[in-house]
């Protein structure tokens, strides 16, 4: 059993260009990852694969039963009440694997996002579809929920299509990954790490081939120019002008050359070179290599002169009906710290407490988990008020973070992911000594996550990153603050 998509094309109403162009892909049993930048058409392709929308061109087959889990966890899943009332073997196993409580289906609207997502996945798996499509199933969920979802999905034996920016989940489940960009797609074998490594190799090969094509074009241009000049010179020699009328030998040689066409050889060779040059130019124009910005944005950045930027005394912070026990903490001038813990364990509470105790004079850039409308307006207003050189630098940083600068300038609103990138780029202008980012990968596609990873890893100052993304923390931090459940309903922080 497999699902085949052939030459799929789709254009949104009122759009000038189709978002999908000639996409052909085969989805066999097992999991296939679908990755690409925000807005590249991943969800659209998934809905076409499920039969929720019809393509403008192309075909999908065969017709198979499909279950679709949307990215929005607040949408009640199909079959929720039937699942709630069922206690067959599959339902019982899913309750156990996903850690579901019996009353959750009956109070879906009061659950946390992670609990709602678990129920969405449970209902989809319980339905036993031929095709299961999951759109960002681990967005905004903690490590425990991620692990539970991964375990449950490993048991699915049908055709699985996983849209995700979760590198660990893609590596754990997927045998192949469909990379989408610019309306087209490429299928590569392996989980994300292996497939993206292949993509990088292809990119490097493409860069080398394009440089070779450029050199060949330049060589042909030089040769064509030489042949044209030679043809012009020989064309001038066809004339008998300048040869004495009594120099019969020279005049006879010229006539023989004209009759035999030897003086036309250069012109013909010049024409052939023009054809070769045109083909070389076409070949170079057809070569497309994905853009990537690798410049160092921290050229002028240095760690603070202060050896320690902030200290916290041991304390207990209120956490709803619980408390968070915090030992003495400090952040040194070049510490890169990752803060981890389950949802509701007090990570954001700790960050806000820490921000309130940063000494006056320490330049800090704090980007919260969900920037407010006021922060968005302030960021856009500051961008427009910058000098042209500073605005250019900010937009260059945005480009390095895998966003189109033009989108930032188009209107009064930008996406949450683009707002985070803009806030970081603007903050860099202030030469921060400490950067604090709460869930920095929320709303970001994989390309943007990897770009952010490169930027934060190279930052020479102090960094505190609150994240569930283990790969990002491993690449950017060397110290871990971990919050876990402790005795008597408390949560406690440990430094590792």
N, C-alpha and C positions, 0 to 999 in steps of 0.2 A: 504493500500500500504506500502510495506517495501522492503528493499534491503537486501539480504542474501549473506554473504561471508562464504564459507565452506572450511575448511582445505587448506587455501591459502598458497602456497609456491612460493618463487621467489628468484632466484640467479642472481646477476649481472654477465655479461660475465667476465671471468678470475678470479672471486672471488672463494676462497676456500670454504666458508661457505655461505649458503643462508641468506639473510637479513630478510626474512619472513619465518617462519616455523609453518605450521599447524594453521594458524590464522582463527578462526571462529567468526563471529560477525553479529549481526542483527541491521540494521539501520531503525527505524520506522519514521513516519512523525514527524517533529520537528527537533530540532538541537541536534546533537551528537558531543561532543568535542573529538578531537584526540590529545593526549599529549604524550610527551616522549622526551628523550635526542636527541640532534642534531645527525643525522646520523643513527637513529634507524629504519628508513623505513616508516615514516609517509607519506611523499609525494608519495613514491612508492605505498603504500597501497591505497592512494587516487586515483592515476592514474589507478590502477587496478579496483577500484570501478567504475570509470568513463568509463572503457573500452578502455582507451588510450594505455594500455599495457596489454598483456595476461599473466596470472600467469603460472609458470612451472607446477603447480599441483593445484587441487582444482577447485571450481566453483563459479561463480557470477551470481545471478539472482534475479528477472527477468530482461529482457532487458528493460531499461527505458531511456528516454531522459535526458541527463546530461549536465550541464554547469560547467566549471572549471575555477576558477580565480587563476592564478599562483601567487607565492610570488613576482616575479619581476613586479613592477608596470609599468615599461617602455614598456611592451609588449602590443600593441594595442589589445583590446578585440574583439572577434568575433561579427559581427553585428554592429560595431561602426557607420558606415555610415548610415545604416538603422535606428538606434536609433536617429542619428542626424536629420534625415529627418522626424521623426515621432512625432506627437503631439496628439496621442490618450490619453485616460484617464490615463493609466498606465505610459506612458512616462512623462506626465505632472506632475503626482504625484511624480515620482522618481526625476525629476528635482527639485521639491520643497523640498522634504525630504533630498536630498543629497546636496542641495545648488549648483546645476550645472548652469553654464551660457551657453547660446545658442551657443556661438562660440567655446566652449571648444572642442567638438569632431573634429572640423575642424583644430585645432592646437594642437593636442594631444602631439606631440613631444616637444612643448615649455612649457607644464604645469609642475607644481611642482609634486613631488612624491605623495603627498596627493591628489591633484586634479586628477592625473591619476588613482589612486586607486579608487576614487569615481566613475569615469567613468567606470572602469572595473566592479565594483559591480552593477552599474545601468544597464549596457548592459546585464549582466548575469540575473538579476531579470526581466528585460523587456522581455527576451526570454521565460520566464515561464517554466523552465525545471521541470521535475519530481525530479531530484537530482541536488543539488547545492553544489559544493565543493569549499571552500575558504581556500587558503593556506596563513596563516599569513596576514590577511587583514588589520591589524592595525600596521604593522611594520613601524616605522619611521614617523608616522602621529601624528598630534597634538590632543589635547583633543577635539576640536570642530569637527574635522574629525572623530574621534573615535565615538563620540556621534551620529553624522549623520549616519554613517555606521550601528551602533547598532540599531537605530530607523528603518532604512530601512529593515534590516534583520529580525526584529521582525515580520514583516508582511508576511514573506515567509511561505507558507502553505505546501510545499513539504518536501522532505527528505533532510535535511541539514547536511553537514559534515564540521566541523570547525576545522582546524588545527591552533592552536594558542598558544602563551605564554602569552596572555592578560587575566589575571585572572578575571578582571571585566567583560570582554565580555563573557567569558566562563560561569561565574556565571549568567549573565543576560539572556543568550540565551538557555543554554543547559540543557536538562533533564537527560542526561547521558554522561559519559566520557569514552573513550577507552584509557587505559593506555598501552603504548607499551614499551617493554624493552627486549633486548636480542633476538629479532626475534619473540617473543610471545606477547600476549596481554591479558588484563583483562578488562571487561566492568564493570563499577561501576555506581550506580544511582546518580543523582544530578549534579549540576554544579561543577566547579573545587574545590571550598572550601569544599563542602560536600564529594565529591568523594575522594579527597586527604586525608581528615580526616579518611575516611574508609580505605584507603590504609595504613595510619599510624597505625591504630588500628590493621590491619592484620599483619603489620610488627612486631609490639610489641608482638602480639600473636604468630607469627612465631618464634621470638627470645626466648620467654618463652618455646615454645614447643621444640625448638632445645636444650635449656639448660636442659630441662627435659630428652630429649633423650640422651644427653651426660651423665647425672647422671645415667640413667638406664644402659647405656653401661658400665660405670665404675663399677657399682654394679655387673653386670653380669661377667665382667672380674675378679673381686675379687672372686666371687663365683666359676667361672670356674677354677681359679688357685687353690682354696682350694680343689675342686673335683679332679683335676688332681693329686695333691699331695696325696690325700687320695687313689686314684686308684693305684698309684705307691706303696704306703705302703702295700696295700692289695694284690697287685700282688706278692710282695716279700713274703708275708705270706703263699702263696699257696705251697711253697716248704717245704718238710719235713726235709730239712737240718736244723740242729741245735736242732732237737728233738731227744732225746735219743731213741735208738732202742728198749729199754725195756719199754719205756713210752707208753704203748699201748693205754691208754685213750686219750692222746693228739694227737697221730697219727690217731686214729679213728675219733676224732672230725674234724681234718683237712680234712680227706678224705670225710666225710659227707658234709662239707662246699663246697668242690670242686664239688661233685656230684650235690648238690642242686643249685649251681651257686650263692650262697650268696656272695661269694667273688668277683663276676663279676658285682654286682649291682653298685658299685662305678664307675667302668669303663663305664657302660652304662649311668649312670647319668652324668659323665664327657663328654661323647659324645653328650648327649642332650644339655648340657650347651654350647658346642661348636656351635651347630646349632643355639641356641638362641642368642649367641654372634654375629654370622654372620648376623642374621636377624636384630639385633639392629644396627650393623655397616651399613648395607644397608639402613635402615630407616634414620639414621643420614646423610648419604651421599646424600640422595634424598632431604633433606631439604635445600632449598635455600632461603636466606633472602637478600634482596637488600642491598648493602653496603651503609653506610652513615658515613661521617666523622664529628664528633661533637667536636673535640678537640679545645681548645682555642689557637688561633694563636697570641693573644696579651698579652701573659704572661709577657713579659718584657716591654711592651709599657706603657708610662705615658704621660699625657698632658704636653704641653710646660710650662716652667716657666714664659713665658711672658703672662700677663693677656689678651692682645689683640695682635693678629698676624698680622693683616692688617687693615688699615683704608682707606676709599675712601671719598674724598670730593664730594659734590654735583656737578654734571656735566651733559653735554649733549653729547651723542656719535652719530656720523653720522651713519645712517642706510639706505643705498641706497638713495632714494629720501626723506626719512623720518629722524626722529631723535629719540633717546632714552633718556628720561629724568630720571636721576639717583639721588636719594636723598643721603644724607650722609649715609655711610654704614660702618660696621666693622664686623670682625669675631673674636670672643673670643676664648680662647684656647680649650674649649670643646664644642663649638657650633656645632650642626648638622643642616645644612641648606639645604632646598630643593628649587631649582630654577625652576619655571614653567612659561609657556607661550606658545602661539601658534607658529607654524613654521614661521620663518621670523620675529619674534618680537624682536630679538636682544639678545637672551640668550648667544649664543656663543661669540658674540661681547663683551658683558659685562664680560664674563669669561676671555677672552684674555686681556681686559683692566685691570682687577683685577690682573691677573698673572703678568703683567708687572710692577705692583706697590707693589709687595710683598717685604718687606725689606730684605736686604742681611742678611744672617744668619738664616733665617727661613727655616727649612727643609720642602720642599713641594713636594708632588707627584702629578703631573698633567697628567691625561690620557685623551687625546682629543677624540672627537666624532669618528673620523676616523684616527687612527694612520697611519703614512706614511710608505712606504717601508723602508726608512732609519731607522725609529724607530723599525721596525720589525727586521732588520739586527742587530741593536745595542742590542736589547733585547736578541736575540739568541747568539750573540757573548759574551755578558756578562755572560749568563748562562753557556756557555762552559768554560769560564775562571775562574769560581768560584772554591773555594776549594771543596772537596768532601762533607764536612759537610754543607757548605752553599748551595751547589747545592741540597743536600738532603732536606734541610729545604724548599727551594723554590719549589721543586717538591711536597713536602708534602702539601704545601699551595695550589698548583694547584689541587692536588687530593681532598682537602677539598672544592674546588670550582667546583667540579663535572666534572673534566676532567681527562683523563688517562695520567699520566706523560710520558708514553712511546711514545705517539703521539707527544709530544713536542720535544722529542729527535730524532725522526725518520728522519727528513730531514731539508732542508733549509727554508721551508715555513710551516706556520701553519694557521689555520683558523682565521678570525677576532675575534671571540669570545675567542678562546684560547690565542690569542695575548694579549687581555685585561687582562685575568687572569694572564698570565705570567708577564706582566708589573706591575700589582698590587703586585704579589708575590715578584718580584725583588725589588720593591720600599719599601716593608716592611723591607727588610734588612737594609735600610738606616734610620730606625726609624723616619718616617715623623711626623711632628707636625701638618701638614695640608694635607688632601687628597682632590683633586678636580677631579671629574669624570664627563665627559660630555656624556650624554646618555649611562650610563654603561650597560644597559640591551640590547642594540642593538646586534643582532646576537646570543643572548643567549637563550637556551631552558629553560623551566620552572624549571627544577631541578637546573640548574646553577643560575637562577635568585634568587631562594629561598636560595641557598647556599651563594651567594653574599650578600643577605639581612641579613643573620645571621652574616656574617663577618663584614659588615659595621655597623650594629646596636651595635655590641660589641666594636667597635673602641673607645678608650678613648680620642683621640685627636679631632681636629676640622675637620669637613667634609662639603664639598660643593658638592651636587649631583644635576646635571641638568638632569631632566627626565620627561617623560610623564607617567611613571608608578606610578599611585597614590598609589597602594598597597606598593610598595617599599619605596616611600617617607614617607608614614604613619608609616612604621615599622622602618625606619632608621633616620628620621629627626624630629625636634621639632620646627623649625623656617622655615617660608616660605617667599621667595622673589618671588613675582608674577608680571609678566610683562603683561600689558593689553593695549588695544587701548585707547588713550586719545584724546583730542580735536585737531583739525587741523592736522590730519594725523600723530600725534606723538604717541609714545609708552611710557608708564610711569611705573616705578617699585614701588611697594608698599611692605612694610614689614608687615607680619602678624604673 
